[in-house]
Structures are given as structure tokens and as C-alpha cells.
């Protein structure tokens, strides 16, 4: 009888691991697809001229050799998350896809956190929440040390 209970418990644990793995994989798959699609659409819009560039192609050769600070100043390109205000420009729209790809693991972690919370598996839910908070803090730019 005891071996049957252990087997049932092991089967339940194995099923839970499959559920977790599948949820993570599906959410990661869709979030990376969204990021790649955003990259492709932004690039196509830039190439086709649908989205005009922030810095014209004619200006680029004269700007390539500049130090970053001077390039940013001459082109009026913001630092940090300021690029979001220019996401409608062709040469900046690719950053939307890059940001989505960089944050693609956040959706699966959120999905796992909700699954763990539903199961009342508090330790794993808190671990996922802490990881998400670290990602958000890193993305916020608050820890750049003045750079």
C-alpha cells in the first residue's frame, strides 16, 4: 500500500513538472515569436520608408566615427528608455523587437508564478516574483551607477 502511495505521489509530481514545463515553453515560444515579428515588421517599415528614420542615411557616414555622447547630442537621440518616444521612427523601431526579446522570459515567469500561487506553492511563487522584480529593476535603469 505504501509503495502505491509513493507511486501516486511521484506521478502527481511528474505531472506537475510537465504542466510547469509546458506552460513555460508555450509562453516563451509566443513571447519570442512576438519579439521576432516586431523586429521583422520594424525592419520592413524602415526599409520601405513607411516609418521615416530619426537619423537619415545621408547623415550616418559623418556620425559613425563620433563618440557616443557626441552622436547622441548631434542626433538628439535620448538615452535610456527615452527611445520609446522615437519608436515610431524607422531606425528606432527595431528597439521594440529587441526589448520584447530581452524581456521574453518575463511572460513565462509570470505564468509560472500564477500557477504556483494557484497551487499554494508559496516558495516557488515568491521565487518567480523576486526574479521578475530583479528583471524590472534591471530594465528600469535605476542601477546604472550614473552611466
N, C-alpha and C positions, 0 to 999 in steps of 0.2 A: 504494500500500500504506500509506503514512504517513497519508494522509487517512482511510483506513478505520480505522486505529488511533485517530486523534483522534476520529472519529465514535463509535466504540465506547466510548471513554473518556468522551466527552460524554454519551452515552446512559446509561452507568453512573452518572455524577454526577447526571444529571437524575432517574434512578430513585431514587437515594439521597435526593435532596431531596424527592421525592414521599413516600417512606416516612417521612421525618422529619416532614414537614408533616402527613401523615395521622395519625401517632401522636400528635403534639402536639394536633391538633384533636380527635381522639376522646377523649383523656384530659381535655382542657379541657372539652369538652362534658359528659362524665359528671360531672366534679367540680363544675361549676356547677349541673347538674341536681340533684345531691345537696344542694348548699347551698340552692337554692330550695325543694326538697322539705322540708328541715329547717325553713326559715322558715315555710312553709305549715303544717306539722304542729304546730310550736310555737305559732303564732298560733291555730290551730284548738283546740288543747288549752287555751290560755289563755282564749279566748272561751267555750268550752263549760264551763269550770270543772273539767275533768279535772285540770289542774295548778293548784293554788291559787297566787295571787300571793305574792311576797315582801313587797311593799308593797300594801296593799289600796287599792281605788279610792276608798274614803271618805277615806283619809289623803292622797291625792295633791294635792288642791287646796291644802291647808295647807303642803305641802312644795315646791310648784313654784317659789316665789319665793326659796327659800333658796340661799345659795352652795353650791357643790358639796361642799366639805368638811363643812359642817353637814348637808346632805342625807344624805351617806354615813354620818355619825356617827349621826344620828337614826334612820335606817332599818337600821343595822347591815349596810350593803352594803359588801363588801370591794372593795379596789382591785386593779388588775392582773388577773392570771389567777385571782384568788380567786372570780370569778363562776362558775367551773366547779363549785364546791361548791354553788351555788344553781341550777344548770342544770335541776334538777327542779321549779323554781318557774315558774309560768306567765309572769310578766313578765320572767324572766331567760332562759327557754328560747330566745327569739329570738336570743340571742347565739351559740348553737350554729350556726345558719344563717349568721349574719354572719361568724363565724370561718371556717366552711367556704368561704364565698365569698371572703373575704380571702386564704385560702391555696389557692385553686383552681388557681393556676398552679404549685404545687409538684409535684403528681402528673405533669403533662406534662413538667416539667423532669427529674424523676426518671426518667421513661420514656425521654426523650432521652439522659440520662446513661448509662443501661444499654445503649441502642442503640449509642451511641458507644463505650462500653467493649467491647462485643461485637465491633465493627469494628476495635478497637485504634486508634481515633481519639482519642488521649490528650488532645490540646489541647482539643477540644470537650467531652470528658467532664469535664475539670478545670474548664473554664469553667462548666458546668452545676452541678458540685459547689460551686464558690465562690458562685454565685448562691443555691443552696439554703442554704448556710451563712449568707449575709447575711440571707436571709429569716428563718431560725430565730433568729439573733441579734437581729434587729429585733423579732420576736414575743416573745422571751424577756423583754423589758423591762429588760435589763441596761444599755442605753444611754440610759435616760430622764433622766439627769442629776439624779436626786433628786426628780423630779416624780411 
